């Protein structure tokens, strides 16, 4: 079945460092891809999404490009802030609207 | 978008008891989902609850343990029955809107 494999954490960066969190997927069709963020003590929030190949999702300085040829949707940010410390989940949604989540990557940004 | 609220936000319960979690949405939605997030883990889908039909449970989850109600298009409840410490998790309600899912803030359950 469909699945998402996400870079294992935790990831610790200094403020203003470049961030990449890798995400690859396996799907039989053409899923929509998502990044969700979970701040400490809160529920999941949609960070960005892409619904077809070569789409780029972006929000709050984060970007991810839907790469069908490499089945990837890596999350990037050029300069992280302490406030970006959270757990990030890659996810896909197939034609049945079933959502599959990656294991989550905990990011800690130090000042 | 959809705004989701859950009650309670957290609870500490004794083993063997049951807890009912409420999920309220600010708009009418067809598909509602209940997830479990165990400590340090990703989300696991418990069941899909559509109004007017029985909930559909994922492998490893059964109705006797996690009964679900869906009385209308804006409300659902999940009951965690006969709780044990292994049920200590965050329980999240989610709704589907076109191709996007929105999540509630979660209910943090601790079973002692």
Interface residues (C-beta under 8 A of the other chain):
Chain A: X32 X34 X36 X42 X43 X44 X45 X46 X49 X51 X89 X93 X97 X98 X99 X101 X102 X103 X104
Chain B: X31 X33 X41 X42 X43 X45 X92 X94 X96 X99 X100 X101 X102 X103 X104 X105 X106
